[in-house]
Amino acid sequence: MAEIKANKDNLEKALGNKDEKVEKKAPEMPREMEIGFHQGALNTLINERNEMIKMIQQIEAVMQAHIKRLEELGVKIRTNSEKQ
């Protein structure tokens, strides 16, 4: 699997490709518009992250129910820490 390294110091070049010779320039926008754009993007990403956390919590609850029932049936479940 290829590893993606992000340049955290420069948003425009954050995911730039070393092999890419042509640098595409985004159209200039007023400062206030760019601030609004980034704020909107962050709000969207925060909401998406919160929804993902809810999904993970639901998945964990279902997994725990299965684990509990398996243990009731006499099946021993080993976790990663127990394997080592």
N, C-alpha and C positions, 0 to 999 in steps of 0.2 A: 504494500500500500504506500502510495506517495505521500510524503510529508509536506504540508504547506507551512511555510514560515511567513509570518506577518511582520511588517515593519511597523512597530507601534509608535514610532516617532513621527511618521508622515502618513496621514490618512490616504492621500492621493496615491502613494506608492505602496500601501500596506500589503497588497497581494500581487504586486507587480511580478512579472515573469522576467527572469534574467535574459532569456533568449529573445524577448520582444524588443525589436529595434525601433519601431515606430511608437512614439509616445502620443497618445490621443489626448487632446486638451478639451476639457469640459467647458461649455459656454460660461462666461462670467455672469454672476447674478449678484444683485445687491446684498450687502452684508445681512440686513434684516431678513431677507428671504432665505439666505443660506442658514441662518440661525434657526428659523422656523422649520426648514427642511430637516435639519439634524435633530431638533427637538421632536418633531413628528416621528422620525425614524426611531428614536430612542423610546418614545411612548409605545409605538407598535411592538418593538422588540421586548420591552418589559411585559406587555400584555401577553405576548406569545410565550415568553419564559414562564409566566405565572400559570398559563394554561397547561404547559408541559409539566410543570410541577404537580398540578392537580392530576394529570394523567398518570404520572409515575406513582403518586400516592394511591390511586385506584388500583393500579397494577400490583403494587406491593400488598395491598389489602387482600386481593384475590389470591396472590401467591401464599400469603400467610394462612389463609383459610385452607388451601390445599395442603400445606405443610402440616397444619394442625390435624386435619383429617387423616393424612397418611400416618402420623404418629399415633393417632387413636387406633389405627389398623395394625399397628406394630411395626411400621417401617421406620427405620432410623434414618434421619436426614443429616448428612454431614455438610457443614459450611466450609468455606475456603480456609478459615482459620483452623478448623479441626483437621484438615487434610495435611497441614504442614507439620 
